[in-house]
Amino acid sequence: MNGSMIKEYKDFEISLDSVTPLYKEDSHEIYWLGIDNATAFRCNVYLIKDNDEYILVDPGSRSFYEQVRERVSQITDPKNITALVLCHQDPDVSASMIDWLNASPELTIISSARTNVLLPHYGCEDYKFYDIVEEPVYKFKSGRELKFIEAPFLHFPGAFTTYDLNSSFLFSGDIWAALDIEWKLLVEDMHEHTMNMDLFHVDYMASNIAARGFVRRLEGIDIQAILPQHGSIIPQEYVKDALEYLEKLQCGLDLIYSDLKN
């Protein structure tokens, strides 16, 4: 049984004061926590629950720590957070790690070694670290798994995505991020959304080679939804379009050094 609730949110105005469940099957649950900051750079924060283990995906900046913490408290005591997945080191993704570590020093930071070189600059060097390159599969105590898929230079050399095998959700970080002041939780018009993705990708992503190389790494993976760190969630009906978008994307070095193309 697929426990995805994502389709229920089509043409639906969600509450920005409470958590939004996205998936539930047995003791495995996924929530959108988000923030209520109504800007084009709105950040999405996600929570994965597996029995008594709780993992925050891209917990966000320090500015919104208290808001995210309050939303976590609607599900569990914030001190129960087991780990943080940090897809790269940017402050809108990772800066609140210092607050989460202050509250729960035993939690684990899950990231790439390249990212981990920079994380101590937020002010904490002593924490448990899980290297997604050395161990690309994270196992919950239940046996369920998260798979980490590296995405070099999209837009950071050590960037990666997180694939939840139980839900077939892909937490994509900045990949497929979009800038949209008229934000909705779910993409409803992929043509319009493509223009919103361009506003981010053209300037932030390295090159078409990097984009196509990442798509190749996703071959054979069943993706039921793409959950980016900015913008709207891409439901299964638009996943093929999203992959084709990266295949054709001209960005970064393709444009800056276009005169060097053969």
C-alpha positions in Angstrom: 0.0 0.0 0.0 1.3 3.4 -0.9 0.6 5.8 1.9 1.2 9.1 0.0 -1.2 11.9 0.7 0.3 14.4 -1.7 -2.5 14.2 -4.3 -4.9 15.4 -1.7 -3.3 18.8 -1.7 -4.0 19.6 -5.3 -6.0 22.9 -5.4 -5.9 22.9 -1.6 -4.8 25.8 0.6 -2.8 24.3 3.4 -2.5 25.8 6.9 0.8 27.6 7.5 0.3 27.3 11.3 0.5 23.5 11.5 2.4 20.6 10.0 1.3 19.0 6.8 1.4 15.1 6.6 2.7 13.9 3.2 3.0 10.2 3.8 2.0 7.6 6.3 2.4 3.8 6.2 2.6 1.8 9.3 5.2 3.6 11.5 6.9 5.5 8.7 5.7 9.1 8.2 6.8 12.2 6.3 5.8 15.8 7.1 6.2 19.2 5.4 7.1 21.6 8.2 8.1 24.6 6.0 8.1 28.2 7.2 5.5 31.0 6.8 7.9 33.5 5.4 6.0 34.7 2.3 9.0 35.4 0.0 10.0 34.0 -3.3 12.8 32.2 -1.5 10.5 30.4 0.9 12.3 27.4 2.5 10.8 23.9 2.8 11.8 21.8 5.9 10.8 18.2 6.0 10.6 15.6 8.8 10.9 11.9 8.4 9.6 9.8 11.2 10.3 6.0 11.6 9.1 4.6 14.8 11.0 6.5 17.5 13.6 8.0 15.0 13.1 11.5 13.7 15.2 13.0 10.9 15.0 16.7 9.8 15.8 17.3 6.1 17.4 20.7 5.5 16.3 22.3 8.8 17.0 25.8 7.6 18.4 29.1 8.9 18.7 30.2 12.5 16.1 32.9 11.8 13.4 30.3 11.6 14.7 27.8 14.2 12.0 28.6 16.8 9.2 28.3 14.2 10.5 24.9 12.9 11.0 23.7 16.5 7.4 24.6 17.3 6.2 22.6 14.3 8.3 19.6 15.3 6.7 19.8 18.7 3.3 19.2 17.1 4.7 15.7 16.2 7.2 14.9 19.0 9.4 16.5 21.6 12.1 18.4 19.6 14.7 16.7 21.8 13.8 13.5 20.0 15.3 14.6 16.7 17.8 11.9 15.8 19.6 13.4 12.9 19.8 16.3 10.4 20.3 15.8 6.7 22.2 18.8 5.3 22.3 18.6 1.5 24.9 21.3 1.4 26.3 24.1 3.7 24.3 27.2 2.7 22.8 29.1 5.7 19.2 28.7 4.5 19.8 24.9 4.6 22.1 24.3 7.5 22.7 27.3 9.8 20.2 26.1 12.4 22.3 23.0 13.0 24.0 24.9 15.8 20.6 25.4 17.6 19.6 21.8 17.1 22.9 20.6 18.5 22.7 22.9 21.5 19.3 21.3 22.2 20.3 17.7 21.4 24.1 17.3 21.4 23.8 13.6 20.6 22.1 14.0 17.2 23.9 13.0 14.0 24.8 15.3 11.2 24.2 13.5 7.9 26.1 15.1 4.9 29.0 14.9 2.5 32.6 15.2 3.6 33.0 18.3 1.3 30.1 19.9 3.1 31.4 18.9 6.5 34.6 20.9 5.9 32.5 24.1 6.1 29.9 23.3 8.7 32.1 24.0 11.7 32.2 27.6 10.7 28.7 27.9 12.1 30.3 27.6 15.5 30.3 23.9 16.5 33.0 21.3 15.7 32.1 18.5 18.0 29.2 16.4 16.7 28.5 13.0 15.3 29.0 12.9 11.6 27.6 10.4 9.0 29.4 10.6 5.6 26.9 9.9 2.8 29.8 9.1 0.4 31.3 6.4 2.6 27.9 5.1 3.6 25.3 5.9 0.8 22.5 4.0 2.5 21.2 5.0 6.0 19.3 2.2 7.8 16.7 3.0 10.4 16.4 0.5 13.3 13.2 -0.8 11.6 15.3 -1.8 8.5 13.8 0.9 6.3 16.4 2.8 4.3 17.3 6.2 3.0 19.6 6.3 -0.1 21.9 9.2 -0.8 22.5 10.2 -4.4 25.4 12.6 -5.0 24.7 15.6 -7.2 28.1 17.3 -7.7 28.0 21.0 -8.7 24.2 21.3 -8.4 25.2 23.7 -7.1 27.9 22.8 -4.6 30.6 20.1 -5.3 29.4 18.1 -2.3 25.7 18.4 -2.9 23.5 15.3 -2.7 19.8 14.2 -2.7 18.0 11.9 -0.3 15.7 9.1 -1.6 13.3 7.5 0.9 12.8 4.0 -0.3 9.6 3.5 1.6 7.7 6.4 0.1 9.7 6.7 -3.1 10.1 10.5 -2.3 13.2 12.3 -3.5 14.3 15.1 -1.2 16.2 17.1 -3.8 17.7 20.1 -2.0 18.3 23.0 -4.4 17.7 20.8 -7.5 14.3 21.6 -8.9 14.1 24.6 -6.6 11.8 27.4 -7.7 11.3 31.0 -6.9 7.6 31.9 -6.6 5.8 34.5 -4.6 2.5 32.9 -5.5 3.6 29.7 -3.8 1.5 26.6 -3.4 2.6 23.3 -1.7 2.0 21.3 -4.9 2.9 22.1 -8.5 -0.3 22.5 -10.5 0.9 23.9 -13.8 4.3 22.5 -14.9 4.7 25.0 -17.7 4.4 27.9 -15.4 6.5 26.2 -12.7 9.3 25.7 -15.3 9.7 29.5 -15.5 9.9 29.6 -11.7 12.6 27.0 -11.7 14.6 28.9 -14.4 14.8 31.9 -12.0 16.8 29.7 -9.7 18.6 27.2 -11.9 20.0 29.5 -14.6 22.1 31.4 -12.1 22.9 28.8 -9.4 23.5 25.5 -11.2 26.9 24.9 -12.7 26.3 23.4 -16.2 24.2 21.2 -18.4 26.8 18.4 -18.0 26.3 18.5 -14.2 22.5 18.4 -14.7 22.5 15.5 -17.2 25.0 13.6 -15.2 22.7 13.7 -12.2 19.7 12.6 -14.2 21.7 9.6 -15.3 22.2 8.6 -11.6 18.4 8.5 -11.2 17.9 6.0 -14.0 15.7 3.1 -12.8 14.6 4.8 -9.6 10.9 5.0 -9.0 10.2 8.6 -8.0 6.7 9.3 -6.7 7.4 12.9 -5.7 10.2 15.4 -5.8 10.5 17.5 -2.6 12.9 20.5 -3.1 14.1 23.0 -0.5 12.6 26.0 -2.3 9.3 26.1 -4.2 6.6 23.6 -4.7 6.6 19.8 -4.4 6.6 18.1 -7.8 4.0 15.2 -7.8 4.5 12.0 -9.7 2.6 13.2 -12.8 5.3 15.8 -13.5 8.4 13.8 -12.5 9.2 12.9 -16.1 8.9 16.6 -17.1 11.2 17.5 -14.2 13.8 15.0 -15.4 13.5 16.4 -19.0 13.9 19.9 -17.6 17.4 19.0 -16.2 18.3 17.2 -19.4 17.8 20.4 -21.5 18.8 23.0 -18.9 21.3 25.6 -20.1 22.7 27.3 -17.0 25.8 28.7 -15.3 29.0 28.0 -17.3 26.9 27.1 -20.4 25.8 30.8 -20.6 28.8 32.6 -19.1 31.3 31.0 -21.4 28.9 30.3 -24.3 31.6 31.6 -26.7 33.8 28.7 -25.9 31.4 26.1 -27.2 32.6 24.0 -30.1 
